[in-house]
């Protein structure tokens, strides 16, 4: 499937519980959950300079687009031949080379793919985020009980 077709499928307003809508809800909830975590980090710490994504979730252009949109910023996507442990590898590489960590990271980032937010869906996804947060807050006690 082409990305444009996937965008239309995942942003469908149909209320039928078909495969596309279930996947849409799943992907939206993942992206919005990441955004809520990011909001909490911003509230308690510094704004991140760049956000790098790696691992299995980066194989989905749709999920990456949703995450970039709900975070309202571009993502740097680690090439598939690297994995989530690449951060440790970068630190090790800089420790055993004559380059600083920032120089090593800049060199590696030349191979990253940049995913831009989908501006045409920005309003929609932020409405969904507000609804998600409201539902989360209403059900929060369910998750706190053990």
N, C-alpha and C positions, 0 to 999 in steps of 0.2 A: 504494500500500500504506500502511496505517496504521503508525505507529511501533511499537505493541505487537506487531503481526505481525512487523515487521522485527526487533524485539528477540528474539522467539522463534526466528526463522530464524537469526539470527547467533549465537545462544547454543545452538544445537542441538548435542547431543552425538553425533549421528550421525557415523559414520566414512565415509560414502559421499562420494566425490569429485565431488559435484555442484556446480552453480554457486553455490548458497547457501553451501556449506561452503568453497569456494575464496574467495569474497568475505569470509566470516567470518575466515578465516585472514589474508587480506590486510589487512583493517581492524584486526584484533587486533594484527598485527605492526607496523603504522604507529603505533597508539596506544602499544604497549609500547615501541617504539623511542624515541618522544618522551619517554616516562616515564624511560627509561634515561638519555637526555640530560639531563633535568631532575634526576635523581638525581646525576649527575656535577657539574652546575652547583651544586647544593646542597652537595655535598661540598667544592667548591673556592671557593665564593663565598657571598653572602647568599641567604637564602630570598626568592624573588620575592613581592611584595605581591599582585599580581593578574596573571592570565595572560589576555592578549587574543589572540584568534584572528581571522585574516582570510585572504582568498584563496579559491581554488577549493575547498579541502577543507571549508570551512565550509558548503557547500551540502548536506552529508550529515548529517542529524540523528543517524544511527547512529554515524558516525565521531566526531562531537563528543561524543556520550554516552560512547563508549568511552574517548576521551581524558580527559574529565572524571573518569570512574571510575578509570582507572589512575593518574591524577595525584592522585586523591582530593581534588579541589578544584573549585570552580566555574570555569567559563570565561566570559569576556566576549567575545561574538561580535560583531565589527564588522558593521554593516549592509552588505548586498550592494552598495549604491551606492558604498561606499568600497572600496579595495583595499589591498594590502600596502604601498603607498607612502603610506598615510595618516599614518604616523608622521612622515615628513619634512614633510608638509603641516601637521601640528599644530605642529611646531616653527617653521615659517615663519609660520604664523598668529599664534602668540604673540609672535614677534619684531616683527611689524608691527602689533600691536594693543596696547591698553593693558592687556590681561589677561596674567596669568602663564601659564606652560605648564600648571601644575596646574589653573588655572581653565578653560582651554580644553579640557583633557582631561576634566574633570568635566562640562562642558557637552556634549561629544560623547558621553560615556559614557551620558548619559541615553537615547540612541538605541540602545545596545547591547542585545543579547539575552543573558540569563544562562542558561547550560546547567549544570544540577546533575548531580553524579555519580549513577549508577544504583546505589543502595545494595543493591538486591536481587541484583545481579550482582558486588558487590565481592569476595566471597570467591573466586568463580570466576575473575575476571579477574586477581586477585593470584596464584592458583595457576598460571594460564597465563603470567604474567609470570616466575615462578620457573622454569618449564620453558623458556621462551624464553631467559632468561639462562644457564641451564645449557647449552643447545644452542649459544648464541652463544659461550660460553667454550670449549666443545669444538672449535669450528670457527674460532676467532679467528685462528689462524695462517694459515688459507687467505686471509684478507683482508689480512694484513700483508705477504705476499709479493708482489713486483712482478715 
